[in-house]
Amino acid sequence: MHYIFPLLAVLSWAGNTVITKMSASSIEPTEIGFYRWLLAWLLMTPFMLRPTLRNWWRIRPHLGKIFIMGTLGMAMFQSLMYFAAQYTTAANIGIIQALIPGISLVLALMLLRQRLTPAAIVGAATAFIGVLLVVSNGQLGQLVQQGLNRGDALMVGAVLSYALYSTLLKHWQVAISAMQMMYLQMLAAIIVQLPLFLLQPKTGLNMDNIPLVLYACLAASMIAPLAWMHGVRLMGPSRIAIFFNLMPILSLFIAALTLGEAIELYHWIGTAIILLGVFLAERWKGKPA
């Protein structure tokens, strides 16, 4: 029964890659990003406002750190994903997200001064090769000549943002509850995105895009994080981490079933290489170097 919670979280996030792609044709990226966090924050406010205010004396010294993390992990990561969806496929969005563990390893080495095993370094490099194979459509030589397309480049930027967020979350270790942290980071994302939301042209909410906003708000922003946090409590962070590696595979299947995106051989090969890299980094033990 413990497996239900991480599986629910990963399935919700994989589904969000498809929702992100679907939103590209029905609502402006600045709109869905802003509405998503605003609605989630409003739904949490009746439950979180009082505890947060009672704990304000402990929160106040960390407001700057919370604002930076909310900007990186919620505002920038999700906004870049929505912009990327206008130029790339849902499958690529899901697969490129698998770079997060590898980039986090590199950032941990740089910022946290962690000593990495050779396996961690080899694993991160292997996963990176897998992503290069996917974004080049299986033709690495063409990637060298033409570079990344705009959508994949934006997704790499999104992944860099989230990996930095994850590293800072570990580095700073703000001593407040996970729910209060999430609530305040949502508020930071709303504040950061408000100027762009006001300045950019708008599609407006309608019957086509409201279900997309609701999914992004309820499933991806609330249910998935809560299920993941509950899974961490039940199983521990090291055991649950492997479930995140299902993201690229689930994204491929969901994109194929719902959007009719073709699954090419290079998708499978790239995903397999990424998972191999993550497996090496997490499971192959050795003396830190």
Long-range contacts (C-beta under 8 A, 24 or more apart in sequence): 2-231, 2-234, 2-235, 3-243, 5-227, 5-228, 5-230, 5-231, 5-234, 6-227, 6-228, 6-231, 6-235, 6-240, 6-243, 7-243, 7-246, 8-223, 8-224, 8-227, 9-223, 9-224, 9-225, 9-227, 9-228, 9-231, 9-243, 10-224, 10-243, 10-244, 10-246, 10-247, 10-250, 11-250, 12-219, 12-220, 12-223, 12-224, 12-227, 13-220, 13-224, 13-247, 14-94, 14-246, 14-247, 14-250, 14-251, 14-254, 15-215, 15-219, 15-220, 15-254, 16-215, 16-216, 16-219, 16-220, 16-224, 17-90, 17-93, 17-94, 17-97, 17-251, 17-254, 17-255, 18-90, 18-251, 18-254, 18-255, 18-258, 18-259, 19-212, 19-215, 19-216, 19-220, 20-81, 20-82, 20-85, 20-90, 20-93, 20-216, 21-85, 21-89, 21-90, 21-93, 21-255, 21-259, 22-212, 22-259, 23-82, 23-85, 23-209, 23-212, 23-216, 24-82, 24-85, 24-86, 26-203, 26-206, 26-208, 26-209, 26-212, 27-203, 27-205, 27-209, 27-212, 27-213, 28-200, 28-201, 28-202, 28-203, 29-79, 29-82, 29-83, 29-85, 29-86, 30-79, 30-82, 30-193, 30-196, 30-197, 30-200, 30-202, 31-197, 31-200, 31-202, 31-203, 31-204, 32-82, 32-209, 32-212, 32-213, 32-216, 33-75, 33-78, 33-79, 33-82, 33-189, 33-193, 33-197, 34-190, 34-193, 34-194, 34-196, 34-197, 35-205, 35-213, 35-217, 36-78, 36-213, 36-216, 36-217, 36-220, 36-221, 37-74, 37-75, 37-78, 37-186, 37-189, 37-190, 37-193, 37-217, 37-221, 38-190, 39-213, 39-214, 39-217, 40-186, 40-217, 40-218, 40-221, 40-222, 41-183, 41-186, 41-187, 41-190, 43-217, 43-222, 44-179, 44-182, 44-183, 44-186, 44-222, 45-183, 48-179, 48-180, 48-183, 51-177, 51-180, 52-180, 52-183, 52-184, 55-176, 55-177, 55-180, 58-175, 58-176, 59-176, 59-180, 59-184, 62-172, 62-174, 62-176, 65-168, 65-172, 65-174, 66-174, 66-181, 66-184, 66-185, 66-188, 67-188, 67-191, 68-168, 69-165, 69-168, 69-169, 69-172, 69-185, 69-188, 70-184, 70-185, 70-186, 70-187, 70-188, 70-189, 70-192, 71-188, 71-189, 71-192, 72-161, 72-162, 72-164, 72-165, 72-168, 73-161, 73-162, 73-165, 73-166, 73-169, 73-185, 74-185, 74-186, 74-188, 74-189, 75-188, 75-189, 75-192, 75-193, 76-158, 76-161, 77-158, 77-161, 77-162, 77-165, 78-158, 78-189, 79-193, 79-196, 80-154, 80-155, 80-157, 80-158, 80-161, 81-154, 81-155, 81-158, 83-154, 84-150, 84-151, 84-152, 84-154, 84-155, 84-158, 85-151, 86-151, 87-149, 87-150, 87-151, 87-152, 87-154, 88-149, 88-150, 88-151, 88-152, 88-154, 88-155, 89-151, 89-255, 89-261, 90-251, 90-254, 90-255, 90-259, 90-261, 91-251, 91-252, 91-255, 91-256, 91-261, 91-263, 91-267, 92-134, 92-135, 92-151, 92-152, 92-155, 93-155, 93-251, 94-247, 94-248, 94-250, 94-251, 94-252, 94-255, 95-131, 95-134, 95-248, 95-251, 95-252, 95-267, 95-270, 95-271, 95-274, 96-131, 96-134, 96-135, 96-152, 96-155, 96-156, 96-159, 97-155, 97-159, 97-247, 97-248, 97-251, 98-127, 98-130, 98-131, 98-245, 98-247, 98-248, 98-271, 98-274, 98-275, 98-278, 99-127, 99-128, 99-131, 99-156, 99-159, 99-163, 99-274, 100-159, 100-162, 100-163, 100-166, 100-244, 101-127, 101-241, 101-244, 101-245, 101-278, 101-281, 101-282, 102-127, 102-128, 102-277, 102-278, 102-281, 103-159, 103-160, 103-163, 104-163, 104-166, 104-167, 105-281, 107-163, 107-164, 107-167, 108-167, 108-170, 111-167, 111-168, 111-171, 112-167, 112-170, 112-171, 115-288, 115-289, 116-288, 116-289, 117-284, 117-285, 117-286, 117-287, 117-288, 117-289, 118-286, 118-289, 119-280, 119-281, 119-283, 119-284, 119-285, 119-286, 120-280, 120-281, 121-289, 122-277, 122-280, 122-281, 123-276, 123-277, 123-278, 123-279, 123-280, 123-281, 123-282, 123-284, 124-277, 124-281, 125-277, 126-273, 126-274, 126-276, 126-277, 126-280, 127-273, 127-274, 127-276, 127-277, 127-278, 127-281, 128-277, 129-273, 129-277, 130-269, 130-270, 130-271, 130-272, 130-273, 130-274, 130-275, 130-276, 130-277, 131-270, 131-274, 133-266, 133-269, 133-270, 133-273, 134-266, 134-267, 134-270, 134-271, 137-264, 137-266, 138-264, 138-265, 138-266, 138-269, 138-270, 178-229, 182-225, 186-221, 241-282, 242-282, 245-274, 245-275, 245-278, 245-279, 248-274, 248-275, 249-275
